[in-house]
């Protein structure tokens, strides 16, 4: 995908498996949203081949749309429409929608159901956007930054709902700036940078490495343990210090460590020239 002389997506090749939650990660401007919008049929690729549920999202859009749900960054609601009014309208566009009241209860939308969209908080707009994306019982749902602006309770509820969708056989593709969200939810992670796929795998595969963190719990307070002693063999160190090691916890790299390693920049930082 090219915008003028800027190539936003360059030979990107990836596959999403049915019935999984797949996270597409990358710095701002890396090509994530362009990639999703191409799969959703909002943008026609300038080269390459895209198939979603076996269909071309641009030339076979009318056949694809009833089978997918899309949570847009801009949400797609009119500024003056009331929250539940908008959700009911979207539900009526589908042949076999979910029960609107039950879905609204689950996402806490009744509390703001009569509030015009423009007066909703950012988190409320996100919850409404997610409800609009899934009310039609899609086989595949695209969610772009699904929990941005949400409080911790609403974020946890959203995580549970996405996990339940997967358990019901729905495929979920998400972008997020919360790496702990991707680590907690995703079966597979694709990391892109400058429009290219640079890392791919399960969270466990990506975070697996030779380095590990060791946390010690000892039987008395230690006042002066030098760092060089901690690098020594644990048994010898314990004998020299006269302490008993009660437990040890081993941890691996986090997804954030991997992201910084492969992209060279923290999540949320703009890609230069992209």
Buried (B, 14 or more C-beta within 10 A) or exposed (E): BEEEEEBBBBEBEEEBEEBBBBBBBBBBBBBBBBBBBBBBBBBEBEEEEBEBBEBBBBEBBEEBBEBBBBBBBEBBBEEEBBBBBBBBEBBEEBEEBBEBBEBBEBBBBEEBBEBBBEEBEEBBBBBBBBBBBBBBBBBBBBBBBBBBBBEEEBBEBBBEBBBEBBEEEBBBBBBBBBBEBBBBBBBBBBBBBBBBBEBBBEBEEBBEEEEEEEEBEBEEEEEEEEEEBEEEEEEEBBEEBEBEBEEEEEEBBBBBBBBBEBBEBEBEEEBEEB
